[in-house]
């Protein structure tokens, strides 16, 4: 017999899953605990979600989507293209990994421990790459739009996001602002780098040769 999905129960499952993922992490949360929180059976969870990973994606996608829309709105209010780029990459590599008490770490746990052959939901990543690509492209002069025509830069930005999430809270000595500055300068090109930054880079290069 085909079971009919009920939106109210589906929403309750998502709410319970988000609560437990926040409290116990992805690895520490069992499907049985989510079912008990909702007052349903484990088998019923799988009627709504094919796996715990798919459940996590359904929880996290609205969170990250909302965050990216806020980023888009804020970026549009900044006229300086360099400052817009800095905002984009700082959001992806510093702020997003820390949002909601580091909720994105659950995503890394899910990906790393996923069984072989389990197909991951790709639609959130595609959308995230597209909006990120559009944001980056809007900051670049037209002659440099070719850099983002194939979305490779956006893909790289989200790969870096994964790396920052994986290392979040481990005390690594890294200067994200400096990384962002370098990445921004490479995308904009030498002609777009502020004179002060260019002179500083020249002085550092000269001192290294002495």
C-alpha positions as CSV (number, residue, x, y, z in Angstrom):
1,X,0.0,0.0,0.0
2,X,1.3,3.4,-0.9
3,X,1.7,5.7,2.1
4,X,0.4,9.2,1.6
5,X,2.8,11.9,2.8
6,X,1.4,14.6,5.1
7,X,3.0,18.0,5.1
8,X,2.4,18.5,8.8
9,X,4.4,15.4,9.6
10,X,7.1,16.2,7.1
11,X,7.6,19.6,8.7
12,X,7.7,18.1,12.2
13,X,10.4,15.7,11.1
14,X,12.5,18.5,9.7
15,X,12.0,20.5,12.9
16,X,13.0,17.6,15.1
17,X,16.0,16.8,12.9
18,X,17.3,20.4,13.0
19,X,17.0,20.5,16.8
20,X,18.9,17.2,17.2
21,X,21.6,18.0,14.6
22,X,22.2,21.3,16.5
23,X,22.4,19.5,19.9
24,X,24.2,16.3,19.0
25,X,25.7,16.8,15.6
26,X,25.0,14.7,12.5
27,X,27.0,11.7,13.6
28,X,25.5,11.8,17.1
29,X,21.9,11.8,15.9
30,X,20.2,8.6,15.1
31,X,17.1,8.3,12.9
32,X,15.4,6.5,15.9
33,X,15.9,9.6,18.0
34,X,14.3,11.8,15.3
35,X,11.4,9.5,15.0
36,X,10.9,9.4,18.8
37,X,11.0,13.2,18.9
38,X,8.2,13.4,16.4
39,X,6.2,10.4,17.7
40,X,6.4,8.3,14.6
41,X,8.3,5.2,13.4
42,X,11.8,5.1,11.8
43,X,10.2,3.4,8.7
44,X,7.9,6.3,8.4
45,X,10.9,8.7,8.3
46,X,12.1,6.9,5.2
47,X,8.8,7.5,3.5
48,X,9.6,11.2,3.6
49,X,13.4,11.1,3.2
50,X,15.5,8.4,1.5
51,X,18.4,8.7,4.0
52,X,19.6,10.7,7.0
53,X,21.8,12.7,4.6
54,X,18.8,13.7,2.5
55,X,17.1,14.8,5.6
56,X,20.1,16.9,6.6
57,X,20.1,18.5,3.1
58,X,16.4,19.4,3.5
59,X,17.2,21.0,6.8
60,X,20.3,22.9,5.7
61,X,19.2,24.1,2.3
62,X,16.6,26.7,3.5
63,X,19.2,28.0,6.0
64,X,22.0,28.5,3.5
65,X,19.5,29.8,0.8
66,X,18.3,32.5,3.2
67,X,21.9,33.4,4.1
68,X,22.9,33.7,0.4
69,X,19.9,35.9,-0.4
70,X,20.8,38.2,2.5
71,X,24.4,38.3,1.1
72,X,23.0,39.2,-2.4
73,X,20.9,42.0,-1.1
74,X,23.8,43.4,1.0
75,X,26.3,43.1,-1.9
76,X,24.0,45.1,-4.2
77,X,24.1,48.0,-1.8
78,X,27.9,48.3,-2.1
79,X,29.2,50.3,-5.0
80,X,32.9,49.4,-4.7
81,X,33.4,46.1,-6.6
82,X,36.5,45.2,-4.6
83,X,34.5,45.6,-1.3
84,X,31.7,43.6,-2.8
85,X,34.0,40.8,-3.6
86,X,35.6,40.9,-0.2
87,X,32.1,40.6,1.4
88,X,31.2,37.6,-0.8
89,X,34.3,35.6,0.1
90,X,34.3,36.6,3.7
91,X,30.7,35.5,4.0
92,X,31.5,32.1,2.3
93,X,34.7,31.4,4.1
94,X,34.4,33.0,7.5
95,X,30.8,33.8,8.3
96,X,28.8,30.9,6.8
97,X,31.0,28.2,8.5
98,X,30.2,29.8,11.8
99,X,26.5,30.5,11.3
100,X,24.0,28.8,13.5
101,X,26.8,27.6,15.9
102,X,28.7,26.0,13.1
103,X,25.7,24.0,11.7
104,X,27.6,23.4,8.4
105,X,29.9,21.0,10.2
106,X,27.0,18.6,10.1
107,X,27.2,18.7,6.3
108,X,30.9,17.8,6.3
109,X,30.2,14.9,8.7
110,X,27.4,13.6,6.4
111,X,29.6,13.8,3.2
112,X,32.6,12.2,4.8
113,X,30.6,9.3,6.3
114,X,28.2,8.7,3.4
115,X,28.1,5.1,2.2
116,X,29.5,4.3,-1.2
117,X,26.9,4.6,-3.9
118,X,24.6,7.0,-1.9
119,X,23.6,9.7,-4.3
120,X,23.9,13.1,-2.7
121,X,21.3,15.8,-3.5
122,X,22.9,18.0,-6.1
123,X,20.2,20.7,-6.6
124,X,21.3,22.9,-3.7
125,X,24.9,23.0,-4.8
126,X,24.0,23.9,-8.4
127,X,21.9,26.8,-7.1
128,X,24.6,28.0,-4.7
129,X,27.2,27.9,-7.5
130,X,24.9,29.8,-9.8
131,X,24.1,32.6,-7.4
132,X,27.7,32.8,-6.2
133,X,28.9,33.0,-9.8
134,X,26.4,35.8,-10.6
135,X,27.5,37.7,-7.5
136,X,31.2,37.4,-8.5
137,X,30.6,38.3,-12.1
138,X,28.7,41.5,-11.1
139,X,31.9,42.7,-9.4
140,X,34.2,42.1,-12.4
141,X,34.9,44.4,-15.3
142,X,33.5,43.1,-18.6
143,X,36.9,42.1,-20.0
144,X,37.3,39.7,-17.1
145,X,33.9,38.0,-17.3
146,X,35.6,35.1,-19.1
147,X,37.0,34.1,-15.7
148,X,33.5,33.0,-14.5
149,X,31.9,31.8,-17.7
150,X,32.1,28.2,-16.7
151,X,31.4,28.6,-13.0
152,X,34.8,27.1,-12.0
153,X,35.5,30.0,-9.7
154,X,32.2,29.6,-7.9
155,X,32.9,25.8,-7.6
156,X,36.3,26.6,-6.2
157,X,34.8,29.0,-3.7
158,X,32.5,26.4,-2.4
159,X,35.2,23.8,-2.3
160,X,37.2,26.3,-0.1
161,X,34.0,26.7,2.0
162,X,34.1,22.9,2.7
163,X,37.7,23.2,3.8
164,X,37.0,26.1,6.2
165,X,34.0,24.2,7.6
166,X,36.0,21.0,8.1
167,X,38.7,22.9,10.1
168,X,36.3,25.2,12.0
169,X,37.1,25.4,15.7
170,X,40.4,23.6,15.6
171,X,42.6,26.6,16.3
172,X,44.4,26.8,13.0
173,X,46.4,30.0,12.5
174,X,45.0,31.3,9.2
175,X,44.3,34.9,8.1
176,X,41.1,34.6,6.1
177,X,41.1,38.3,5.4
178,X,44.5,38.0,3.7
179,X,43.3,35.0,1.7
180,X,40.3,37.0,0.6
181,X,42.4,40.0,-0.4
182,X,44.7,37.8,-2.6
183,X,41.7,36.1,-4.2
184,X,40.0,39.4,-4.8
185,X,43.1,41.0,-6.4
186,X,43.6,38.0,-8.7
187,X,40.0,38.2,-9.9
188,X,40.0,41.9,-10.5
189,X,43.4,42.1,-12.1
190,X,46.4,44.3,-11.5
191,X,44.7,47.5,-12.9
192,X,41.9,47.2,-10.3
193,X,44.2,46.7,-7.2
194,X,44.3,49.8,-5.0
195,X,47.5,51.7,-5.4
196,X,48.4,51.4,-1.7
197,X,48.1,47.6,-1.8
198,X,50.1,47.4,-5.0
199,X,52.9,49.5,-3.5
200,X,52.9,47.4,-0.4
201,X,53.2,44.2,-2.5
202,X,56.0,45.7,-4.4
203,X,57.9,46.6,-1.3
204,X,57.5,43.1,0.1
205,X,58.7,41.6,-3.1
206,X,61.8,43.9,-3.0
207,X,62.6,43.0,0.6
208,X,62.5,39.3,-0.2
209,X,65.2,39.7,-2.8
210,X,67.5,41.6,-0.4
